[in-house]
Amino acid sequence: MSEEMAELSSLGTALRELTRRVASLAEQASTRADDELSSELFAVERALRGAGRRLERLTTPKGRR
């Protein structure tokens, strides 16, 4: 694996962890009925998941997609 691909893979891992943490905070806010905060955090989660999918497409060999 090239250095570039290794770095992208590492970024993907970090992004998945960040997404998990944001989702957890969104769930907590939702449980507290903090609608404004939970709504914004869920929007951030969706954006992070989209970014994660894009990174995954860059790092997955074409035959394995």
Contacts in CASP RR format, 6 or more apart in sequence:
PFRMAT RR
TARGET T0000
AUTHOR 0000-0000-0000
METHOD contacts of the structure
MODEL  1
MSEEMAELSSLGTALRELTRRVASLAEQASTRADDELSSELFAVERALRG
AGRRLERLTTPKGRR
1 9 0 8 1.000
5 59 0 8 1.000
8 55 0 8 1.000
8 58 0 8 1.000
8 59 0 8 1.000
9 59 0 8 1.000
11 55 0 8 1.000
12 52 0 8 1.000
12 55 0 8 1.000
12 56 0 8 1.000
12 59 0 8 1.000
15 48 0 8 1.000
15 51 0 8 1.000
15 52 0 8 1.000
15 55 0 8 1.000
16 52 0 8 1.000
18 48 0 8 1.000
19 45 0 8 1.000
19 48 0 8 1.000
19 49 0 8 1.000
19 52 0 8 1.000
22 41 0 8 1.000
22 44 0 8 1.000
22 45 0 8 1.000
22 48 0 8 1.000
23 41 0 8 1.000
23 42 0 8 1.000
23 45 0 8 1.000
25 41 0 8 1.000
26 37 0 8 1.000
26 38 0 8 1.000
26 41 0 8 1.000
26 42 0 8 1.000
26 44 0 8 1.000
26 45 0 8 1.000
27 38 0 8 1.000
29 37 0 8 1.000
29 38 0 8 1.000
29 41 0 8 1.000
30 38 0 8 1.000
30 42 0 8 1.000
57 65 0 8 1.000
END
